């Protein structure tokens, strides 16, 4: 089944928010291969974090990632209106497959 | 520029088959693992299948195992997904996605716009 993410989070412009992504020792806890994606409806998902805490070239420094045991975290600081989107985590697994989280809808108030 | 363009989607009756294709350009296709990821209406992203850079290893989600088959032709820079025994719950937008690495652990850094399958 999917990694566990909160269904929704919200924050005001300028604030910081954190989204959690909980798995097991067979995926999130077993590997440092957690990624995060930003998805605006109607567009292709955008790759924003890889290997737990690395940002691809061109991704804002306001996005950061971390992990503790079986839970990964995405933090967005200095919230902006354009950050309003769905966010998904994914992890490599012990079966050499990939698993996604259920997604979190971020609302910028 | 790096680009993935899917094709082959459409409307199909339950139990029938469909083949999706994905043409890659702007990068060395044979060096990277490739995935199919789908999103059903109103649902989240669901990983469907992955094939390693040389095609020697392929894995499918339990929800499609035995019905869908991923393949690639590195001479044509093309990824495929054969969809057999289609069910209503397979209706979704299917995205072709490039991995950062030669095996499926690097994260999905390039996404196609997707092709729609309606069963």
HADDOCK unambig.tbl for C-alpha pairs under 7 A between the chains (distance, minus, plus):
assign (segid A and resid 33 and name CA) (segid B and resid 105 and name CA) 5.80 0.50 0.50
assign (segid A and resid 33 and name CA) (segid B and resid 106 and name CA) 6.56 0.50 0.50
assign (segid A and resid 35 and name CA) (segid B and resid 107 and name CA) 5.62 0.50 0.50
assign (segid A and resid 43 and name CA) (segid B and resid 113 and name CA) 6.98 0.50 0.50
assign (segid A and resid 44 and name CA) (segid B and resid 111 and name CA) 6.16 0.50 0.50
assign (segid A and resid 44 and name CA) (segid B and resid 112 and name CA) 6.65 0.50 0.50
assign (segid A and resid 44 and name CA) (segid B and resid 113 and name CA) 5.40 0.50 0.50
assign (segid A and resid 45 and name CA) (segid B and resid 111 and name CA) 6.79 0.50 0.50
assign (segid A and resid 47 and name CA) (segid B and resid 108 and name CA) 6.59 0.50 0.50
assign (segid A and resid 47 and name CA) (segid B and resid 109 and name CA) 5.39 0.50 0.50
assign (segid A and resid 50 and name CA) (segid B and resid 106 and name CA) 6.81 0.50 0.50
assign (segid A and resid 50 and name CA) (segid B and resid 107 and name CA) 5.72 0.50 0.50
assign (segid A and resid 51 and name CA) (segid B and resid 106 and name CA) 6.95 0.50 0.50
assign (segid A and resid 92 and name CA) (segid B and resid 104 and name CA) 6.94 0.50 0.50
assign (segid A and resid 92 and name CA) (segid B and resid 105 and name CA) 5.33 0.50 0.50
assign (segid A and resid 97 and name CA) (segid B and resid 59 and name CA) 6.40 0.50 0.50
assign (segid A and resid 98 and name CA) (segid B and resid 47 and name CA) 6.47 0.50 0.50
assign (segid A and resid 99 and name CA) (segid B and resid 47 and name CA) 6.31 0.50 0.50
assign (segid A and resid 100 and name CA) (segid B and resid 45 and name CA) 6.75 0.50 0.50
assign (segid A and resid 100 and name CA) (segid B and resid 46 and name CA) 6.39 0.50 0.50
assign (segid A and resid 100 and name CA) (segid B and resid 47 and name CA) 6.71 0.50 0.50
assign (segid A and resid 102 and name CA) (segid B and resid 44 and name CA) 5.76 0.50 0.50
assign (segid A and resid 103 and name CA) (segid B and resid 44 and name CA) 6.01 0.50 0.50
